[in-house]
Amino acid sequence: MYKSAGDPSRSIRGVTDPDGANRVVAIGAGFEPGAEDVESRFRHLEDWVGRHFKVRSVSHRWGNMDYHSSDGVPYVGRLHRLSNTQWTATGFGAWGLSNGAAAARILADSIVGRRNPWAGFFDATRLGGSGGGLGPMLKRNLHVGQMWAGRLRPSPAEDAAGLAPGEGKVVRRGGRKVALARDASGALHAVSAICSHMGCVVAWNPVEVCWDCPCHGSRFAVDGRVLHGPAVKDLESLPSDGEIDETAAAQDP
């Protein structure tokens, strides 16, 4: 694997199919869930690959969810200070092979009561950390609060007119925010646009054809099924013909 040192970050690796065909896997163009320019980010990455390799076609597109801590150091150890039975390892920031191995040693030592020299540095209950992460942590939580406030912003009172297969949008129906999308076959799906995790308004991801939550990264299929946590409950299914129950509608701005 080869990784660039500049910005934007790029990494590449070669793959040979069982039939002998050569492929290149290119990674980069990172974005946060709910970003509005997902398509352009993929296109820029594909343009970059085309400038350096003789590429005949693009066969696959996908996104990987990487968690980053505020100070750049993974959280490894007790889930909270009083816990003796719950442990966590997260925030590897796309470096799972190395950080995962280190986390395994820390957790194994901690569980059996053996001192580990790295445990304090990776402590999962720390605030801020040695990298001065308290400021970024507060800034990030303020950003999440601003995203949650999207519930209070008006959405257009539109219908499904003009929605092509693979497209989606958030509209207002009866005072309620509704997520409308058409699947690959053209069937229309209507679900609540309020994330079942902590109530942020989801946004449409046209590349991976799913609903993304900009607050905490949950992802939902066109029909509202959970694809990726932290949400564990599907988005509420609604009638696709615009018949929204007003009692339920009053619950969401």
N, C-alpha and C positions, 0 to 999 in steps of 0.2 A: 504494500500500500504506500502511496506517495501523498504527502500532505503539504499544502502551501503554507508559507509563513506570513503571507500578507492578508489584506482584507479587500474584498470578501473572501472568506475561507473556501478552499477547494481541496478535495481529495479524490484520488482515482485508484482503481485497481483493475487488473485484467481477469477475465473469466473465459474459459473455453467450454463450450457446450459439449454434451456427450457426442453430438454429431460432428464435432470438430470446428464449429463456427466460433470465431473470436468475438468477444464482446468487451466493452469497457463500462465499468460502473463508476459514475461520477456523482459526487456528493457535495452539497453546498447550498447556497441560496436559502439560508435559514430564515424562518419567519415564526411569529407567534400565532397561536390559534386565533382565528377571527380576523386575520389580516385581510385587507381588501385587494391586495395586488398579488395573490398567490400565483395566478396564471403567468404574470410577467416574470416572476422570480424563476419559475421553471424554464421559461423561454430563454432568459439570460444564461442560465446554466447550460442549456442545450446549445446556445450560440457559442459559448466558451469552448465546449467540447468539440464543436464543429471546426473551430479555428485551429485546433491542435491535433485532431485525428480525422481520418477519412471515414466518416460515419455515413452509412447508407440510409439508416432509419432509426427512430427512437421506438423501442419496443415496450418499455415500461416506465411508469412514473409512480413514485410513492413518497410518502413523508414518514419520518421516524420521530417519535416523541422523546426528546432528551430533557431531563430535569437538571437545573443548575441551582446551586445554593447561592445565597447573596454574597458570600465571601470567597466563592470558588472552590471550597473544600467540601467533600461529601459529608453527609450526616450518617454516622455509624455508631451504634450503641443502643443504650436503653431508649425506649420510645418516650418515656418521661422519667424524671429523677426518682420517683417512688416505685417504678416498675422493676420486678424481678423476673417477669415471665414474658414480657413483650419487648422485642428488639427490632431494630430497623436498619436498613442500609439503602440510601437513596442519594440523589443529587450528584450522580457520577459525571454529568456534563459531557456525555458522549464518549467517555473513557472508561467503559465498563470492564474491559478485560483486565486492565491494571488495577483500577480501583476496586473491582469486584474481588480480586484475589486478596488485596489488602484488607478489605472488609471482612472476608471470610476468616482471616487469621485473628482480627480484632474481636469478632463476635465469638469465635470458638474459645479464645482465651478468657473473655469476659464471662461466658456462661459457666465455665469450670472454675472460675475464681483465680485465674492465673494473670499476673501483671503483664500488660502489653505496652511497650513504650510509645506506641502511636495512638493509644486510646484517647488521651486527653486532647490531642490535636483534632481528631475526627469526632469528638463528643457530639452526639445528636441532640443534646439538650442545651448546647451553647447558644448565646445571643451575640450576634456580631461576629465573633471569631477574631483570630489574629490578623485577618486581612482587612479589618475595618468594615465588616459587612453590615453593621447595624443601620447605617445611613441608607445604603441600597435596599435593605429589607423594608424600612419604613417607606421609602419611595415606591417600592413595588406594591406594597399594600395600599398606598394611596392611589396608585394606578388601577388596582383592582376595584377600589371604591368608585372610581370614576366610570369604570366599565359597568358596574352594577347600576349606576345612575342612568344607564341607557334605558332602563325600564320606564323612566319618567319622560324620556324624549319621545315626541310623537313619531308614529310610523305612518306611511302613506296608506290611505284607505283604498287599496287596490284589490283586484281579484287575480285569478290565475291567467288572465288573458296575456298572450305573448310569451308564456313560459314554455320553452322547448325542453325536450328530454335532457336530463342532466343539469337543469337549471333550477334555482330556488331563490326565494326572497322572503323577507319578513314584512308582513302587512298588518293593518289594523282591521279587526272585525268586531263590531259591537263593543268597542272599548277595550278589546283584548288583543295582545300581540300574538299573531299566528304565523308559523313557519310553513310556507307553501313550497313544494318541490315536486318535480316530475322525475320518475325513475327512467331507466334506459328504455323501457317499453312505452313510455309516454303516460303511464298511469299517474294521476295526481294524488299527492299525499298532503294532509293538513295535520299539523301537530302544534302543541303549545310551543311558543318561542322562548319560554322561560326555562332555563336549565334546571333539572331536577336536583342538582347538587346544592347550590346556594343561591339560585334565583337570578343569575345574570341572563342577558338576552343573547341567544346564540346567533351565529353568523354563518352564511353559506360558503362552503369550500368547493368551488367549481372543478378543481382538479381531481380531488379524491371523492367528489360527489357525496358530501356528508355535511352535517351541521357541527360546527366547532364552537365551544364556549371560550370566549376571550379571557375569562377570569382565571380559570384553573385548569383548562386544557381538556375537559371532557369532550367526547365526540359521539355523535349519534347518526345512525343511518337515516336514509330518506324517510322511512316510516317511523322514526323516533326511537328505534332500538339502540341501547347503549353499545357502542363500539369500543370505547376507551374511558377509563375512570379519570377522576375520582367518583363520578356519578355511578350509582348502582341501580337507579330506577329509570325506566324509559321515559321519554317525553310523552305527555298526555296526548292520546289520539283524539282528533277532532273531526267533525264532518267536513268533507272536502267541498260541499256545495254551498258553504257560507252560513249554514244554520247553526249558529253558536248559542249555547244556552246562556242567557243573560245573567243568571245567578252565578254561574261559574265565571263569567266574564268580569264580574265586579271584583273578583279576587286579585286580578292583575291589572296594573296601570296600562 
